[in-house]
Amino acid sequence: MAQVLVRGLDEQVVMALRRKAELHGHSLEQELRMALTAAARLTPEERLALVRRVRGLTPANVARLVRRAFEIASTLAHPAYDCFYLALAEQRGTHVVTADRRLLARTGTTPWARLTVWLGETPPQC
C-alpha cells in the first residue's frame, strides 16, 4: 500500500476530520483513507474531459504519425520503433533523448540530428 504525508494542514481541518471519524466509528486514518478514495473517483465532468482529450488522438493523427515514422525509418535504414520517437519529436517540436549509439549514428548528418540528444555526458564518437 502507498503512503502519503500531507504537510501544512490547518489544525481545524484535522480536528473536523477527527470528529467525523468519531461519529462514523473509525480511526482518523480510516476516515482519511475513505475520504481520499472517494476524492480519487472521477466525476462525470472529469470523465468527459478525459474522453475529449483522448479523442484528440484521432486515427488520422495516429495514421500521419505512423506514415512519418516509416518514412524516417526508410530514409535512415533504421528500425521503425525508434523512428516513432523521432516522428513524435518532430511533430511536437521537442527532442529524443537516447543512449542508443546506433540511432545517434544514423541521425548524424540528417535533419533528425537536431532532434536527437545523447543521454550520457559526452556523445560517443560515431
N, C-alpha and C positions, 0 to 999 in steps of 0.2 A: 504494500500500500504506500502511496505517496504521502509526503508530509509537506505542510506549508506553514511558514512562520509569517504572521502579519504584524508588522510594527506600526506604531503610531495610531493605534485605535483609541478613540476617545473613551475615557473610563465610563461615561454614561452609557455608551453602546454596549460595553461589556456587561455592565450591571443589568441593562434591559434584557440582554440575552440570557443572563443567569436566571432572571425572574421567569422568562419564558420556559427555560429548561426545567425549572422547578415546577411550574404549572403543568408541564407535559410529563413530569416524572422522569426526565432524562438528566444526564450529566451535561455540563456545559459543552464538553467535547462532542457528545452525541447531537446536541442541538445545533452546533456549528456544522457538523457533518451533514445533517439533514438540510440545513439552510443552503449550504454550498452545493449540494446535489441538486436541489430544486433550482437554484440560480443557474446551474450549468445547462439545464434543458433549454433548447432553442424555442423562442416564441414563434408564433406563426409569421410575424413580420420578419424575424431573423431568418427563418427558413426561406421565405420568399426572396430576401436579399441574397441568400446563398445560391438559390436557383438562378437568379438573374446573373450573378457573377459567373456561374458555370456555363450559362447559355452564351456568354461572351466567347467561349471556346467552341465556336461553331465548326461543323465539319469542313466548311470552306476554308476557315483559318488553319485548321489542322492539315487539310489537304495541301495548302500552299506551303506549309512548313515541311511536310513530307517531300514534296517535289523539290523544294530548295535544298534539303538535306541530301537528296540523291544526286542533284546537280553538283553539289560541292564534292560529294564522295567520288563521283565520276571524274571530276577535274583533278582532284588530289590523288586519285587511286588509293583511297583510304576507306576503311570501314564506315558505313553509313551511321552506325551507332554514335561515333564521335562527332560526325558531321551534323547530327541533330542539334548538338550543343552549339556548334558554330552557326547553324541557321537561326537558332533561337537568339543567340547573342547578336547576330546581325539584325534580326527583327527588332530586338529590344534596345539596341544601341549600347550594349554592355560587353563584357569580356568573358572568355572561357579561361578559368584558372586550371592549369593541368600539371601533372607530374609525368605525363606521357611524352617521352622523348621522341617517339615516332611521329606523334601528332605535331609536336613543335617543329620537327624537321620538315614534315610535309607542308606545313603552312609557311615555312621560312621566308620565301620571297614573293608570296602570293598576297592578294588583297586581304586574306584572312590572318596574316601575320599580326596586324594591328589589334586583332580581337583575341589573340592567344597570349596568355600571360603565364610564365613559368612559376610554379608553386615554390620551388626552392629559392635559396638566397641568390645563387648565381646560375644563370641559364647554362645548360650544358652546351658544349661546342658541337653543333650538328653539321 
